[in-house]
Amino acid sequence: MKIVRSKSFTAERAWGALDIANMKGITTRLHWTDQPYKWHVNDGEEVFAVLDGVVDMHYRESGAEHVVTLRTGDVFFAGVGCEHVAHPQGEARILVVEHEGSV
C-alpha cells in the first residue's frame, strides 16, 4: 500500500518524478515542475492529469499548433503520434501514465 500526498511533493529539478507504480510496463509517475518540458511524441499513448497548478498544453494537429489551458483536475490524453509540450504557469504537479521508458 502507498499513499502519496501530491500537493506537498517537490523535486530537485523541473520534471523530477516520484515513481508510484509500474503495472506490466505502464508507469504512473508524479512530476513536479516549474519549467516547460520539450516538444515530443511519446512511444505510445499518455494520460496527463494536473493535480495542482495550471499548465498550458501546446499540441500540434494537422500541422497547426494549438494551446489548451489545463487546471487542477483536468486530464489531457495524447494519442499515438500526438506531438505536445507542457508549459506550467508557476509550479505544477502532474500525474503521468505512460509506457515505461517513454519520452
N, C-alpha and C positions, 0 to 999 in steps of 0.2 A: 504494500500500500504506500502511496505517496500523495502528499498534499503540497500544492505549490501556491504560494501567496504571490501571484503575479505582480500586483501593484508595488510590492517592495523589491522586486528583482532589478538589479542593475548589473552591468558587465564592465570589464576593464576597458573595452573598446567598443566602438559602434558595431552593431550587428553581432556582438558576442551572444552566445546562446547557452541555455540550460537544456540538456537532453532530458526529455521527460519519458519517452517511450520509443521502442523500436518493435513494431509488430510485423514480423515477416518481411522486413525490408522497407516498411513505411515508417518514417520517423515523425515524431511530434516533438517540436522544439519551441522553447520560449526565447524570443530575441528581445534585446533591449537595444535601442539606437537613438541617436540624436543627429544622425547624418544620413544623407541619401545612400542607397545601395549603388548598383551599376546596372545598366541595361543588360538583360539576359533573357534567355529562353531555357526553361527547365528541361531536364531529361524526360520528364513526364508531366502529369498534372500536379497542381499545387493548390492548397487551400491556405488562405492568408486571412487570419482573423485579428482585428485590432481589439486588444484587451484594455488598453489605456492609451490615451493621446489621440492625435489626429494625423492622418497620413494622406498625402496626395499620391495616388497611384497613377502613374503615366503608363499607357499601353498603346501599342500600335495595332491597328486593324485595317486591313486592305490598304496599307501604305500610309494611312493617316494617323497622326498622334492624337490621343485623347487623354483627358485627365479627369479622374473622379476623386472626390474627397471622401475618405473613409473615416468615420468617427467610432468611438468606443462601441463595440457590439456589431460593427459592420464586418462582412465577410466578402473577400474577393476570391473568385475561382479563376485560376489561369489554366486553361486547357492546353493540350499538346500544341506547341508551336506559338503560344502567346508570348510575344516579346513585351517585357514590362520592367519598370523600375519604381521603387517606393521612395518617396521623399517625405520624411516626417516633418511636422511643424513643431519643433521643440522635441522633447523626449517622447518616446512611444514604446509600448510593449506589444509585441505581435506574436501570436501563436501560428506556427507554420507546420503544415502537414504535407509531406512530400516523400518521394523515393529517396532512400538512403544514398548519400553521395551526390545528390542533385546540386546544381549550381546555386 
